[in-house]
Amino acid sequence: MRLLAATLGAAVLALSAGQAPAANPDVRLYAMDCGRLTMPDADAFADDGAYKGAAKTLVVPCYLIRHPKGDLVWDTGVPEAIADQPGGKGAGGITVTRKLTDQLKQLGLAPADIEYVSVSHSHFDHIGNAGLFARSTWIVDPDERAYAFRPQARSNAQQFAAYSALENAKTIAVDGDAPHDVFGDGTVQVVPAPGHTPGHTVLLVRLPKAGAVLLTGDLWHIAESRAARRVPRFNVDRAQTLRSYDKVEALARETKARVVRQHVPEDFESLPRFPAPLR
């Protein structure tokens, strides 16, 4: 490991997500294809009925952020073992053609080389390979950690096995409303944005050339949902979701960030094709 674990000192917590970093380190963002999810009826993704009967295809991405002080994997996709099934097809319309570990290998990395892992939330398509990173430090909202290990989550043995190793991993808590500054310089920050799940987060990355980028997890699954402020039927707290929309939109304006709706294919495809980074 190249980086000593970051601490939650007062100076770190005082650094707001809106402040620019003091330095301009060589930070790089890699977008990795960790699958596709095809559904014949996306009704569950809007509680106003807007997508009833509409077929949708969502991308399932994983991200690697490389910083001079270490590496962070953000969201880990669905289990990569699906790629070994005939046609790379799994249950529920999931297709995986490239393994996360194979993509990391292209950069000369293995899961054991990754200092930090963080997922926007603990749904199966974001935490599905997280168990591979049990030796990394897990950056997580305490409410999301509790949600991931609640009895109902444990009862789905197959999905739980994909990340259960994190239960004993070293963790850093994203507590309260303040962002967690991963490398201590303002370039990579995990920002609380609950409502989809109790401890949902987004990631703010400041790149030396491209500027600020917001990876927004599952705030918006479908392109039109952002402008329409649509809330999925399965979100745990509708009012909290709407507050998180306001918070992240304000952060995007303040930082002039490029907003990446993570499941939206056109947003994913607008990023450099792996293994090229966004810098």
C-alpha positions in Angstrom: 0.0 0.0 0.0 1.4 3.4 -1.0 -0.8 5.5 1.3 -1.2 5.6 5.0 -4.8 5.6 6.0 -6.4 9.0 6.1 -7.8 10.3 9.4 -10.9 12.3 10.2 -9.1 15.3 11.7 -10.8 18.6 12.3 -8.9 20.2 9.4 -10.2 17.6 7.0 -13.8 18.0 8.1 -13.5 21.8 7.8 -12.7 21.5 4.1 -16.0 21.9 2.3 -16.8 20.2 -1.0 -17.1 23.6 -2.5 -13.5 24.7 -1.9 -10.8 24.2 -4.5 -7.8 22.0 -3.7 -4.7 23.8 -2.6 -2.5 21.8 -5.0 -3.0 20.5 -8.5 -1.9 16.9 -8.3 -2.1 14.5 -11.2 -5.5 12.9 -10.5 -6.9 10.6 -13.2 -10.4 9.0 -13.5 -10.9 5.7 -15.3 -14.4 4.6 -16.3 -14.7 0.8 -16.4 -17.5 -1.2 -18.0 -18.9 -3.6 -15.4 -22.0 -4.7 -17.2 -25.5 -3.8 -18.6 -28.9 -4.1 -17.1 -31.8 -4.5 -19.5 -35.4 -4.3 -18.3 -38.7 -4.6 -20.2 -40.5 -2.3 -17.8 -38.8 0.5 -15.9 -41.9 1.5 -13.9 -40.0 1.1 -10.6 -37.7 3.9 -11.4 -40.3 6.7 -11.1 -43.1 6.9 -8.6 -45.1 9.1 -10.9 -45.7 6.3 -13.4 -43.6 8.0 -16.1 -41.7 4.9 -17.1 -44.6 2.4 -16.9 -44.2 -0.1 -19.7 -41.0 1.6 -21.0 -38.0 -0.7 -21.8 -34.7 0.7 -20.6 -31.0 -0.4 -20.7 -28.8 0.9 -17.9 -25.0 0.8 -17.9 -23.3 -0.7 -14.8 -20.0 1.2 -14.3 -17.1 1.0 -12.0 -14.6 3.8 -11.5 -10.9 4.0 -10.6 -9.5 7.2 -9.3 -5.7 7.4 -9.3 -4.0 9.9 -7.1 -0.3 10.3 -6.4 -1.1 9.2 -2.8 -3.0 6.1 -3.8 -6.0 4.5 -5.6 -9.7 4.5 -5.0 -12.2 2.2 -6.5 -15.7 3.8 -6.6 -18.6 1.4 -7.1 -17.7 -2.2 -8.0 -20.6 -3.4 -10.3 -22.4 -6.7 -10.3 -20.4 -9.9 -9.6 -17.8 -10.3 -12.3 -18.3 -14.1 -12.3 -21.4 -13.5 -14.5 -18.9 -13.0 -17.3 -18.1 -16.7 -17.1 -21.7 -17.7 -17.8 -22.9 -18.5 -21.3 -23.0 -15.2 -23.2 -22.0 -13.4 -20.0 -25.7 -13.4 -19.1 -27.0 -13.5 -15.6 -30.5 -13.4 -14.0 -32.7 -10.3 -14.3 -31.4 -9.0 -17.6 -27.8 -8.5 -16.5 -24.9 -9.0 -18.9 -21.2 -8.8 -18.1 -18.6 -9.0 -20.8 -15.6 -7.7 -19.0 -14.4 -8.5 -15.5 -13.4 -5.7 -13.2 -10.2 -7.5 -12.2 -9.2 -7.9 -15.9 -9.6 -4.2 -16.4 -7.5 -3.4 -13.4 -4.9 -5.8 -14.7 -4.6 -3.7 -17.8 -3.3 -0.9 -15.6 -1.0 -3.3 -13.8 -3.2 -3.5 -10.7 -4.8 -6.2 -8.6 -7.5 -5.7 -5.9 -4.8 -6.0 -3.2 -3.1 -2.9 -4.7 -6.1 -0.6 -4.1 -5.8 1.6 -1.0 -9.5 2.6 -0.8 -12.8 1.3 -1.8 -16.1 3.1 -1.6 -19.5 2.4 -3.0 -22.3 5.0 -3.5 -24.6 2.5 -1.8 -25.0 -1.2 -1.1 -27.4 -2.3 -3.8 -26.1 -5.4 -5.6 -25.1 -3.6 -8.8 -22.7 -1.3 -6.9 -21.3 -3.6 -4.2 -21.2 -6.8 -6.2 -17.4 -7.1 -6.3 -16.6 -5.3 -3.1 -15.5 -8.4 -1.3 -12.5 -8.5 -3.6 -11.3 -5.3 -1.8 -11.5 -6.5 1.8 -7.8 -5.6 2.2 -8.6 -2.0 1.2 -9.9 0.7 3.5 -13.7 1.0 3.1 -15.0 4.5 3.1 -18.6 4.3 4.1 -21.5 6.2 5.7 -22.3 4.4 9.0 -26.0 4.3 8.1 -25.1 2.6 4.8 -22.9 0.1 6.5 -25.7 -0.8 8.9 -28.1 -1.1 5.9 -25.7 -3.4 4.1 -25.4 -5.8 7.1 -29.0 -5.7 8.2 -30.8 -9.1 8.6 -32.8 -8.6 5.3 -29.5 -8.1 3.4 -27.9 -11.1 5.0 -30.9 -13.3 4.0 -30.0 -13.0 0.3 -27.0 -15.4 0.6 -25.8 -15.0 -2.9 -25.8 -11.3 -3.0 -24.4 -11.0 0.5 -21.5 -13.3 -0.2 -20.3 -10.8 -2.8 -19.4 -8.2 -0.2 -19.6 -10.0 3.2 -15.8 -9.9 3.6 -16.1 -6.1 4.1 -17.6 -6.7 7.5 -14.1 -7.1 8.9 -12.4 -4.6 6.7 -10.8 -1.4 8.0 -13.3 1.4 7.6 -13.4 5.2 7.6 -16.8 6.7 8.4 -18.4 9.4 6.4 -20.3 10.9 9.3 -22.9 13.6 9.3 -23.4 15.9 6.4 -19.8 16.8 5.8 -17.8 15.3 2.9 -14.9 13.0 3.5 -11.7 14.2 1.9 -10.0 11.0 0.8 -6.5 12.3 0.1 -6.6 15.4 2.3 -6.2 17.9 -0.5 -9.7 18.5 -1.7 -9.4 16.6 -5.0 -11.5 13.5 -4.1 -14.4 13.8 -1.7 -17.1 11.4 -0.7 -20.3 13.5 -0.2 -23.4 12.3 1.7 -26.6 12.3 -0.4 -29.0 10.0 1.3 -32.6 9.0 0.3 -32.1 6.3 -2.3 -30.7 4.3 0.6 -30.0 5.5 4.2 -26.3 6.3 3.5 -26.1 6.9 -0.2 -23.1 9.1 -1.3 -21.8 10.7 -4.4 -18.1 11.4 -5.4 -16.6 14.7 -6.3 -13.4 14.4 -8.2 -11.3 17.5 -9.2 -9.1 16.7 -12.2 -6.2 18.9 -13.3 -7.5 19.5 -16.9 -11.1 18.4 -17.0 -12.1 20.1 -13.8 -14.7 18.9 -11.4 -16.6 15.7 -12.0 -19.5 14.4 -9.9 -20.2 10.7 -10.0 -23.8 10.6 -8.7 -24.4 6.9 -7.9 -28.1 6.2 -8.0 -29.5 9.7 -7.7 -30.8 9.4 -11.2 -30.9 6.0 -13.0 -32.5 7.3 -16.2 -31.5 10.4 -18.2 -34.9 12.2 -17.9 -35.1 11.7 -14.2 -32.7 14.5 -13.3 -34.6 17.4 -14.9 -38.0 15.9 -13.9 -36.8 15.2 -10.3 -38.3 11.8 -10.5 -37.9 9.5 -7.5 -37.8 5.7 -7.8 -40.5 3.8 -6.1 -38.0 1.8 -4.1 -36.1 4.7 -2.5 -36.1 4.5 1.3 -37.0 8.2 1.8 -38.6 10.4 -0.8 -38.3 13.7 1.0 -34.6 13.0 1.8 -34.1 12.1 -1.9 -35.4 15.5 -3.0 -33.1 17.3 -0.5 -30.2 15.3 -1.8 -31.2 16.4 -5.4 -31.0 20.0 -4.2 -27.7 19.5 -2.4 -26.0 17.8 -5.3 -27.3 20.3 -7.9 -26.0 23.2 -5.7 -22.6 21.4 -5.4 -22.5 21.0 -9.2 -23.2 24.7 -9.7 -20.7 25.8 -7.1 -17.9 23.6 -8.5 -19.0 23.9 -12.2 -18.8 20.1 -12.2 -19.6 17.7 -15.0 -22.4 15.6 -13.7 -22.2 11.9 -14.5 -25.5 10.0 -14.1 -23.8 6.7 -13.5 -26.4 4.4 -15.0 -27.1 6.5 -18.1 -25.3 5.0 -21.2 -24.7 8.3 -22.9 -23.0 9.8 -19.8 -20.8 6.7 -19.5 -19.9 6.7 -23.2 -19.0 10.4 -23.1 -16.0 9.5 -20.9 -12.7 8.3 -22.4 -12.8 4.7 -23.4 -10.9 2.5 -21.0 -8.0 2.3 -20.5 -7.7 6.0 -21.4 -8.3 8.2 -18.4 -10.1 11.5 -17.9 -7.5 14.0 -16.6 
